[in-house]
Amino acid sequence: MEARRLKWKSVMKGIGLFLILLMAFMIVNNSSFFTKARDTEPYLLAHRGLGQTFSMEGIEGDTCTAERIFPPEHVYLENTLRSMEAAFATGADAVEFDIRPTKDGQFAVFHDWTLDCRTDVQGLPSDYTMAELKNVDIGYGYTADQGETYPFRGEGVGEMPSLDEVLSEFPEHSFLIDMKSNDFEEGKLLAKKLGALSDERLQLLTVYGGDKPIAALKEELPRLRVMSMETMKNCMIPYMAAGWTGYIPKACEHTQIHLPEKFAPLIWGWPDKFLNRMDSVDTRVIVVAGDGGWSEGFDEVNDLSRLPNNFSGGIWTNRIDRVGPWLKGEETE
């Protein structure tokens, strides 16, 4: 009986020692203190270029955000060539913009599902040709005082660009293209458009959207960096299960990951070791503010204090004009 008790005690000690060593391995293997130093600057992603921002309070999927903007501090409207130029000029490393198919098989750069909220016409972008959309006033519906004044009315005529115009205007800049649908055929149409580009140009582009169009796009252009809910799940679920070992799932290769700041600290190796692991498989990591629900960004300099010290990953912002100059070491106005 005594021998059995001693044997059991020895087994329990062995298990305890194993668990201690395992925990020590997990800590050391995922600690940023024991990883290659990162000497790169943060990667700034300007959401819709530089545009008017609005309150996120009580926002729903069908909320007309143009009707609730803050009092304007600049003259730029989202998703325009001028807004993109301004974003790059104030420190953006990449600009995110939205696309919608048109009646004549092109892609218009526009966010909303319908034209009703921000413009002076109604219906879907797909109800119009690209030439017709050039006559639309995209600044028509913006107001900061419940409709008493419309500061951009008349200023947005001709300002809606096509996808081709954006890529032609900024041939050496990086973009994140948002497909605002879950249409497989739309993914094939975009693949046809992007397929004419050089490999060097494609390396500067990332496309995200619904699972179906992204699957179609990846099928036609496997060298293109893409992201969807499915690609992120395929990467992050197995990584959360086994990433503590240093294992990087194949699904994590050559893609993009958007991490809500609320959940980022739970990721194995966060921040530097995780960023290094993703860098090693050509995957870009972008941190979005809050829980990631409504494209919330790090829009004030003070917001950046919520990120890890010397953070060198990607940062999502709706106010590149505020955070860009500060992070790039330039004075703001």
Stockholm file with secondary structure:
# STOCKHOLM 1.0

chainA/1-333         MEARRLKWKSVMKGIGLFLILLMAFMIVNNSSFFTKARDTEPYLLAHRGLGQTFSMEGIEGDTCTAERIFPPEHVYLENTLRSMEAAFATGADAVEFDIRPTKDGQFAVFHDWTLDCRTDVQGLPSDYTMAELKNVDIGYGYTADQGETYPFRGEGVGEMPSLDEVLSEFPEHSFLIDMKSNDFEEGKLLAKKLGALSDERLQLLTVYGGDKPIAALKEELPRLRVMSMETMKNCMIPYMAAGWTGYIPKACEHTQIHLPEKFAPLIWGWPDKFLNRMDSVDTRVIVVAGDGGWSEGFDEVNDLSRLPNNFSGGIWTNRIDRVGPWLKGEETE
#=GR chainA/1-333 SS CHHHHHHHHHHHHHHHHHHHHHHHHHHHHTCGGGSCCCCCCCEEEEETSSCCCBCCTTCCTTCCGGGGBCCCSSSCCTTSHHHHHHHHHTTCSEEEEEEEECTTSCEEECCSSSSTTTSSSCSCGGGSCHHHHTTSBTTTTCCSSTTSCCTTTTTCBTCCCBHHHHHHHCTTCEEEEEECSCCHHHHHHHHHHHTTSCHHHHTTEEEECCHHHHHHHHHHCTTSEEECHHHHHHHHHHHHHHGGGTCCCGGGTTBEEEEETTTGGGSTTTTHHHHHHHHHTTCEEEEESTTSSSCCCCCSGGGGGGSCTTCCSEEEESCHHHHHHHHTTCCCC
#=GC SS_cons         CHHHHHHHHHHHHHHHHHHHHHHHHHHHHTCGGGSCCCCCCCEEEEETSSCCCBCCTTCCTTCCGGGGBCCCSSSCCTTSHHHHHHHHHTTCSEEEEEEEECTTSCEEECCSSSSTTTSSSCSCGGGSCHHHHTTSBTTTTCCSSTTSCCTTTTTCBTCCCBHHHHHHHCTTCEEEEEECSCCHHHHHHHHHHHTTSCHHHHTTEEEECCHHHHHHHHHHCTTSEEECHHHHHHHHHHHHHHGGGTCCCGGGTTBEEEEETTTGGGSTTTTHHHHHHHHHTTCEEEEESTTSSSCCCCCSGGGGGGSCTTCCSEEEESCHHHHHHHHTTCCCC
//
